[in-house]
Amino acid sequence: MPGKVGRPKRAEDVTPVLLRIPKALLARVHQCKATIELQEGINLSRTEALWRILQAGCAVLEGGEPAPGMAQTGKSKPVAPTPRRS
């Protein structure tokens, strides 16, 4: 019998989300992913990197500190409101 093929089951319950990201923002996500990987000496999937970036962003917007391991780069800017579509 051959070994298991594919990804292992996730340890936590997740909800799939389709996310359309502008190319410029995706480039920033890739840069943040690379920064995390260099700082921590680990490899992350793009999904794991997005989770970490979203958690850090939420923490900052909620008035807290970024998650451990999310270093401040000094390049952060105030978050502009996203225009709402009518």
C-alpha positions in Angstrom: 0.0 0.0 0.0 1.5 3.4 -1.0 2.1 6.1 1.6 -0.3 9.0 2.1 -0.3 11.6 -0.6 -1.2 15.3 -0.2 -1.2 17.7 2.7 -1.7 16.6 6.3 -5.0 17.5 7.9 -5.0 20.9 9.7 -4.9 20.9 13.4 -7.3 23.8 13.7 -10.7 24.3 12.1 -10.5 26.7 9.1 -12.9 28.3 6.7 -11.9 28.6 3.1 -11.8 32.2 1.8 -11.3 33.4 -1.8 -9.2 36.5 -1.6 -8.5 38.7 -4.6 -5.3 40.7 -3.9 -3.9 43.5 -6.0 -0.5 42.6 -7.4 1.3 45.4 -5.5 -0.2 44.2 -2.2 0.7 40.6 -3.0 4.3 41.7 -3.6 4.3 43.3 -0.1 2.9 40.0 1.3 5.8 38.1 -0.3 8.3 40.6 1.1 6.8 40.2 4.6 6.9 36.4 4.2 10.6 36.6 3.3 11.2 38.9 6.3 9.5 36.5 8.7 11.4 33.6 7.3 14.8 35.3 7.6 14.1 36.6 11.1 12.9 33.2 12.4 15.0 30.9 10.2 11.9 28.9 9.1 10.0 28.3 5.9 6.3 29.3 5.7 3.7 28.5 3.2 2.0 31.5 1.7 -1.2 30.7 3.7 0.8 30.6 7.0 2.4 33.9 6.1 -1.0 35.5 5.4 -2.3 34.2 8.7 0.7 35.8 10.5 0.4 39.1 8.7 -3.4 39.2 9.3 -2.9 38.4 13.0 -0.3 41.2 13.3 -2.4 43.7 11.4 -5.5 42.9 13.6 -3.5 43.2 16.8 -2.2 46.7 15.7 -5.6 47.9 14.7 -7.1 46.6 17.9 -4.6 48.7 19.8 -2.4 45.8 20.9 1.1 44.7 19.9 1.9 42.6 16.9 2.1 38.9 17.5 5.5 37.6 18.9 8.0 37.2 16.1 6.5 40.0 14.0 9.2 42.6 14.2 8.6 46.2 13.6 10.3 47.5 10.5 9.8 51.2 11.1 8.1 51.4 7.7 4.5 51.1 9.0 2.1 53.7 7.9 -1.4 54.6 9.1 -4.0 52.4 7.6 -6.2 54.2 5.2 -9.9 53.3 5.2 -10.9 50.9 2.3 -13.4 52.6 0.0 -16.8 50.8 0.2 -18.5 49.7 -3.0 -22.1 50.7 -3.3 
